[in-house]
């Protein structure tokens, strides 16, 4: 029969081991609660449910008097303000307004994982109506991922300070919550996951139909545009042959095509020409469009020796090309290319 041997001081050792075991048990339960809570994140259908889950379940391993959760946009707009023990409704409007003010302050503060002190709150003029039954000290945990973008925050309020292990666990929780918020925004999981947005598809189809249809809507064009001869003649040049080459800036040449009629007035004499060939409009975005035209009518049967403008008459161009005149002119201005007005 084995006899238990009691050595001096063994009772103190057993008591110390028992205390350590109890502390380890509390820590393990808190860690297990954290893992289970993060696992539940993947099952939430939307951000309000995520907020309610966090403020209701955090108390199992991080005791607090009040918890405030919110999400925010890149521009700093606050959404989904949720306070523990508060149900949305008309009666909760005042306390939710207070929570929104707190969230807006912390979102703009740029703080990381930090303990909030009463003097920090007293320094904020918009937080003077702080509820008397809520402590002015607590732990603020921002929701940030590896991209360092703020997607919300958690504020746990209580009078007692926060131990370092709890702050580390809350950091992990904040990062997991940030990824969940991002996943819900992208529709990776939740109510919108793997579902087709018929409204979005309908809008995209309508936009595509309008874009394609604009190429089949002719726009009548009768406009005066800048133009010049491809080869600049001398000042005293005589009238040219019946076929000439022109250069027209692209903003004014969108309507040009073979058969287009052109009218030129030089020295009070009207000349009428017809386009025989014109370079592709894509080439003309970065350079003047080259046009070859033949003389249709003139008093002397010869083309004008010089000119700086011409009139495009009775031409048609697709609505899409007609609307592109302004953007093409702006692009050439940006690139420093001559546009002609």
Backbone torsions as a table, in degrees:
resi	resn	phi	psi	omega
1	UNK	NA	130.0	-177.0
2	UNK	-82.1	132.8	-179.5
3	UNK	-104.8	128.5	-179.6
4	UNK	-75.4	129.2	-177.0
5	UNK	-101.7	125.2	177.9
6	UNK	-103.0	114.0	177.7
7	UNK	-93.0	156.7	178.5
8	UNK	-60.5	133.1	179.3
9	UNK	83.6	1.1	-178.1
10	UNK	-67.8	-32.9	178.9
11	UNK	-63.3	-39.4	177.6
12	UNK	-64.9	-38.7	179.1
13	UNK	-65.3	-43.2	178.7
14	UNK	-62.1	-39.8	179.5
15	UNK	-65.1	-39.9	178.8
16	UNK	-65.2	-42.5	178.2
17	UNK	-63.7	-40.0	180.0
18	UNK	-64.1	-41.0	178.2
19	UNK	-64.1	-43.3	178.8
20	UNK	-63.2	-39.6	178.6
21	UNK	-63.3	-40.6	179.2
22	UNK	-65.0	-40.2	177.9
23	UNK	-64.9	-42.8	177.2
24	UNK	-62.5	-38.1	-179.6
25	UNK	-64.3	-41.8	177.9
26	UNK	-63.2	-44.4	179.1
27	UNK	-63.6	-40.8	179.5
28	UNK	-66.6	-39.0	177.7
29	UNK	-64.3	-40.1	178.2
30	UNK	-64.3	-42.1	179.5
31	UNK	-66.1	-40.7	177.6
32	UNK	-64.0	-39.5	177.1
33	UNK	-62.7	-37.4	177.6
34	UNK	-64.1	-45.8	179.7
35	UNK	-62.7	-41.6	179.7
36	UNK	-65.2	-39.1	179.3
37	UNK	-65.0	-43.3	178.0
38	UNK	-64.9	-33.2	176.7
39	UNK	-66.1	-35.2	179.4
40	UNK	-68.6	-20.9	-179.4
41	UNK	-57.7	-35.2	-176.1
42	UNK	-72.3	-10.4	-178.0
43	UNK	-102.2	-6.7	-176.9
44	UNK	-71.8	139.9	-178.3
45	UNK	-81.9	-25.4	-177.2
46	UNK	-157.8	176.5	-176.5
47	UNK	-67.7	-39.6	176.1
48	UNK	-59.2	-37.2	177.6
49	UNK	-68.5	-35.9	175.8
50	UNK	-62.9	-43.8	179.2
51	UNK	-61.3	-45.8	-179.6
52	UNK	-64.9	-37.5	178.7
53	UNK	-62.8	-42.7	-177.0
54	UNK	-67.6	-48.9	-175.4
55	UNK	-70.0	-22.4	-179.9
56	UNK	-90.5	-24.5	-174.7
57	UNK	-104.7	-16.9	-178.2
58	UNK	-63.5	-28.6	-176.0
59	UNK	-64.5	-12.5	-178.4
60	UNK	-73.3	-26.9	179.8
61	UNK	-131.4	-4.1	176.6
62	UNK	-138.0	84.0	-175.4
63	UNK	-58.8	136.3	179.8
64	UNK	-151.0	166.1	176.8
65	UNK	-90.6	-34.5	-178.8
66	UNK	-152.1	140.4	177.8
67	UNK	-124.5	136.6	177.7
68	UNK	-124.1	128.6	179.5
69	UNK	-125.7	144.0	176.3
70	UNK	-155.5	161.8	170.7
71	UNK	-120.3	162.0	-178.0
72	UNK	-146.9	158.0	177.6
73	UNK	-90.1	175.4	178.2
74	UNK	-63.8	-30.4	-179.6
75	UNK	-82.0	-4.1	177.6
76	UNK	97.1	7.6	177.2
77	UNK	-73.6	138.5	-174.6
78	UNK	-97.9	134.5	178.8
79	UNK	-133.0	162.2	169.0
80	UNK	52.7	44.7	176.2
81	UNK	-68.8	121.3	-177.1
82	UNK	-131.2	131.9	-178.6
83	UNK	-121.2	135.9	-178.9
84	UNK	-61.2	135.0	178.6
85	UNK	77.9	5.5	-178.2
86	UNK	-119.2	122.5	176.7
87	UNK	-96.0	137.8	179.9
88	UNK	-59.2	139.5	180.0
89	UNK	167.0	177.6	-179.5
90	UNK	-64.5	-35.8	-178.7
91	UNK	-68.9	-23.3	-177.0
92	UNK	-98.0	10.0	-175.5
93	UNK	-62.9	-40.1	-177.1
94	UNK	-67.5	-45.2	-178.7
95	UNK	-69.3	-33.2	177.3
96	UNK	-70.6	-33.7	174.2
97	UNK	-63.5	-41.0	175.2
98	UNK	-60.7	-44.2	178.3
99	UNK	-62.1	-37.0	177.7
100	UNK	-65.8	-39.9	178.1
101	UNK	-64.8	-40.9	177.2
102	UNK	-63.6	-44.6	180.0
103	UNK	-62.9	-41.6	-179.7
104	UNK	-64.5	-39.7	178.7
105	UNK	-63.7	-47.3	-177.8
106	UNK	-69.7	-35.6	179.1
107	UNK	-64.7	-33.7	180.0
108	UNK	-86.7	-14.1	-175.3
109	UNK	-73.1	-27.7	-177.3
110	UNK	75.8	14.4	-179.6
111	UNK	-72.6	150.0	170.9
112	UNK	-93.9	-150.7	175.1
113	UNK	-64.9	109.5	-172.5
114	UNK	-144.8	149.6	174.1
115	UNK	-86.4	126.4	-178.9
116	UNK	-87.0	129.7	-179.4
117	UNK	-107.3	156.5	-179.2
118	UNK	-57.9	-37.0	-178.6
119	UNK	-66.0	-28.7	176.8
120	UNK	-66.8	-37.8	179.5
121	UNK	-74.5	-40.8	-179.6
122	UNK	-63.7	-24.4	-179.2
123	UNK	-77.5	-9.7	-179.3
124	UNK	-95.3	117.9	-176.6
125	UNK	-66.9	-31.1	-177.8
126	UNK	-79.5	-3.6	-179.6
127	UNK	-112.1	25.7	-179.2
128	UNK	-71.2	-23.7	179.8
129	UNK	-91.3	41.2	-179.9
130	UNK	-64.7	132.3	179.6
131	UNK	-58.2	137.0	-175.6
132	UNK	-70.6	-23.1	-177.6
133	UNK	-92.3	8.0	-180.0
134	UNK	-118.0	132.0	-179.5
135	UNK	-64.6	148.8	178.8
136	UNK	-94.6	19.4	177.3
137	UNK	-132.6	150.7	-178.8
138	UNK	178.4	-163.9	-177.6
139	UNK	-121.5	125.7	177.4
140	UNK	-104.2	127.4	179.8
141	UNK	-123.9	111.6	177.2
142	UNK	-76.6	148.7	175.7
143	UNK	-92.4	97.1	-179.9
144	UNK	-133.7	142.8	175.8
145	UNK	-102.9	-159.1	179.9
146	UNK	-68.4	-21.7	178.8
147	UNK	-81.1	-1.1	177.1
148	UNK	64.1	14.9	177.5
149	UNK	-86.1	131.8	179.9
150	UNK	-78.0	124.4	179.5
151	UNK	-117.4	4.9	178.9
152	UNK	155.0	-161.7	-180.0
153	UNK	-168.8	163.1	176.4
154	UNK	-128.6	131.5	176.2
155	UNK	-122.9	117.5	177.3
156	UNK	-105.7	120.3	-174.6
157	UNK	-108.3	129.0	172.1
158	UNK	-165.4	161.3	-178.0
159	UNK	-76.2	-32.2	-176.8
160	UNK	-74.0	148.4	177.3
161	UNK	-70.7	170.5	-176.4
162	UNK	-111.0	132.2	179.4
163	UNK	-73.6	155.6	-178.2
164	UNK	-62.4	-41.2	178.1
165	UNK	-59.0	-37.8	179.2
166	UNK	-66.3	-39.1	179.4
167	UNK	-65.1	-37.5	177.6
168	UNK	-65.2	-44.5	179.1
169	UNK	-63.6	-38.5	179.1
170	UNK	-67.7	-32.1	173.8
171	UNK	-59.7	-46.0	179.0
172	UNK	-63.8	-40.2	178.8
173	UNK	-64.1	-42.1	179.1
174	UNK	-62.1	-39.8	178.5
175	UNK	-66.9	-41.9	178.3
176	UNK	-64.3	-40.0	178.4
177	UNK	-65.6	-36.4	178.1
178	UNK	-63.3	-42.7	177.6
179	UNK	-64.0	-36.8	179.2
180	UNK	-66.7	-42.7	177.4
181	UNK	-59.5	-43.7	179.1
182	UNK	-65.2	-41.0	179.4
183	UNK	-64.4	-38.2	177.6
184	UNK	-67.5	-36.3	177.7
185	UNK	-64.7	-38.5	-178.1
186	UNK	-84.2	-9.0	-178.0
187	UNK	76.7	22.4	178.4
188	UNK	-65.5	-40.8	172.0
189	UNK	-147.0	172.9	-174.6
190	UNK	106.3	-166.5	-176.4
191	UNK	-65.7	-28.8	-176.9
192	UNK	-95.1	5.0	-175.3
193	UNK	-71.9	136.7	176.0
194	UNK	53.6	30.1	176.6
195	UNK	-115.5	142.9	-178.6
196	UNK	-81.9	130.7	175.7
197	UNK	-85.7	97.5	-176.9
198	UNK	-66.9	-32.6	177.5
199	UNK	-64.4	-43.9	178.2
200	UNK	-63.6	-41.4	178.2
201	UNK	-65.0	-39.8	179.1
202	UNK	-64.5	-41.6	178.2
203	UNK	-64.8	-41.5	179.0
204	UNK	-65.1	-40.8	178.7
205	UNK	-65.3	-39.7	178.5
206	UNK	-65.4	-41.3	178.3
207	UNK	-63.8	-41.5	178.2
208	UNK	-64.8	-39.4	179.4
209	UNK	-64.7	-40.3	178.1
210	UNK	-65.1	-41.3	-179.6
211	UNK	-64.4	-45.7	179.7
212	UNK	-67.5	-41.4	-179.2
213	UNK	-64.3	-26.8	-179.5
214	UNK	-65.0	-22.3	177.9
215	UNK	-77.9	-12.2	-179.2
216	UNK	-108.3	6.7	177.8
217	UNK	-103.0	108.2	-178.7
218	UNK	-77.2	139.0	176.6
219	UNK	-113.7	121.3	178.0
220	UNK	-66.4	138.1	-177.3
221	UNK	-126.6	126.0	173.1
222	UNK	-144.6	88.3	-167.5
223	UNK	-139.1	150.2	176.9
224	UNK	-93.5	124.7	-175.6
225	UNK	-129.6	156.1	175.1
226	UNK	-71.6	148.0	179.0
227	UNK	-161.6	163.8	178.5
228	UNK	-157.3	164.7	176.4
229	UNK	-70.8	147.3	178.8
230	UNK	-64.3	-36.2	175.1
231	UNK	-114.9	114.0	-177.4
232	UNK	-65.8	123.6	-180.0
233	UNK	-82.9	162.5	173.3
234	UNK	-65.9	166.7	-175.0
235	UNK	-60.8	-38.7	-176.3
236	UNK	-99.7	28.7	-177.2
237	UNK	-67.8	141.5	176.6
238	UNK	-77.8	170.0	175.2
239	UNK	-56.4	143.4	-175.1
240	UNK	-87.4	-172.0	-179.7
241	UNK	-72.5	-179.1	-176.2
242	UNK	-77.3	-6.2	179.3
243	UNK	-129.7	126.1	-175.8
244	UNK	-133.4	159.2	176.3
245	UNK	-107.8	133.7	-177.2
246	UNK	-120.5	158.8	171.4
247	UNK	-121.8	123.0	-177.8
248	UNK	-125.1	128.0	176.9
249	UNK	-58.0	146.9	-172.8
250	UNK	-62.5	-33.3	-178.7
251	UNK	-61.1	-29.2	179.1
252	UNK	-100.6	-3.1	-174.0
253	UNK	-108.5	11.2	-178.8
254	UNK	-63.0	-28.4	-176.0
255	UNK	-91.2	-0.9	-176.2
256	UNK	-76.6	135.4	175.7
257	UNK	-157.7	161.4	178.3
258	UNK	-54.6	130.3	-178.4
259	UNK	100.2	-10.5	179.3
260	UNK	-68.1	136.8	179.4
261	UNK	-90.1	137.3	178.9
262	UNK	-121.9	142.3	177.0
263	UNK	-123.6	128.6	179.8
264	UNK	-122.3	134.1	176.5
265	UNK	-115.3	117.8	-177.8
266	UNK	-134.8	121.6	-179.9
267	UNK	55.5	44.3	178.1
268	UNK	62.7	21.9	176.9
269	UNK	-118.1	129.8	-179.3
270	UNK	-92.3	133.6	176.7
271	UNK	-122.1	136.9	178.2
272	UNK	-117.3	129.2	-178.6
273	UNK	-128.0	162.8	177.3
274	UNK	-128.0	131.5	-177.8
275	UNK	-71.0	128.9	175.6
276	UNK	-102.4	-34.7	-178.0
277	UNK	-152.2	143.7	177.7
278	UNK	-144.7	140.6	-179.6
279	UNK	-68.1	161.6	-177.6
280	UNK	-60.4	144.5	-176.5
281	UNK	-69.0	-25.2	177.7
282	UNK	-67.1	-38.0	176.5
283	UNK	-65.8	-34.0	-177.1
284	UNK	-72.5	-9.0	178.2
285	UNK	-64.5	-37.1	-177.0
286	UNK	-105.4	-1.9	179.8
287	UNK	-153.4	159.5	177.2
288	UNK	-62.2	144.2	178.3
289	UNK	-78.5	132.0	-179.9
290	UNK	-90.0	126.8	-175.2
291	UNK	-122.6	132.1	171.4
292	UNK	-108.7	123.3	-177.0
293	UNK	-129.7	150.0	176.8
294	UNK	-111.3	148.5	-178.5
295	UNK	-73.5	130.7	178.0
296	UNK	-100.7	-45.3	179.3
297	UNK	-151.9	141.5	175.0
298	UNK	-163.1	158.2	-178.0
299	UNK	-60.9	-37.1	-175.9
300	UNK	-108.0	4.2	179.4
301	UNK	77.1	8.0	179.9
302	UNK	-119.6	155.0	-180.0
303	UNK	-73.8	159.5	179.1
304	UNK	-67.8	145.1	-178.8
305	UNK	-75.6	-26.3	-177.8
306	UNK	-161.7	155.7	177.3
307	UNK	-170.9	163.3	177.1
308	UNK	-126.6	-7.4	177.2
309	UNK	-146.7	157.3	173.9
310	UNK	-145.3	165.2	-179.4
311	UNK	-114.8	125.3	175.1
312	UNK	-87.5	121.7	-174.0
313	UNK	-116.4	140.5	171.4
314	UNK	51.1	40.8	177.9
315	UNK	-105.0	164.0	177.1
316	UNK	-133.7	145.5	177.6
317	UNK	-140.7	147.0	176.6
318	UNK	-58.1	147.0	-179.1
319	UNK	-56.0	-36.9	-179.8
320	UNK	-61.7	-44.4	178.3
321	UNK	-66.6	-37.6	-179.8
322	UNK	-62.9	-39.4	179.9
323	UNK	-75.0	-17.1	-178.8
324	UNK	-82.4	-5.9	-176.5
325	UNK	-61.3	-45.0	179.6
326	UNK	-63.8	-50.8	177.6
327	UNK	-59.1	-37.6	178.9
328	UNK	-65.1	-41.6	178.4
329	UNK	-63.1	-42.1	179.2
330	UNK	-64.6	-39.2	179.3
331	UNK	-63.7	-42.6	179.9
332	UNK	-68.5	-35.1	175.2
333	UNK	-62.7	-41.7	-179.7
334	UNK	-65.4	-37.1	-179.8
335	UNK	-82.5	-3.2	179.6
336	UNK	77.3	20.4	179.3
337	UNK	-89.9	147.0	178.5
338	UNK	-66.3	137.5	-177.5
339	UNK	-110.5	-36.7	-175.4
340	UNK	75.3	132.1	-175.6
341	UNK	-113.7	NA	NA
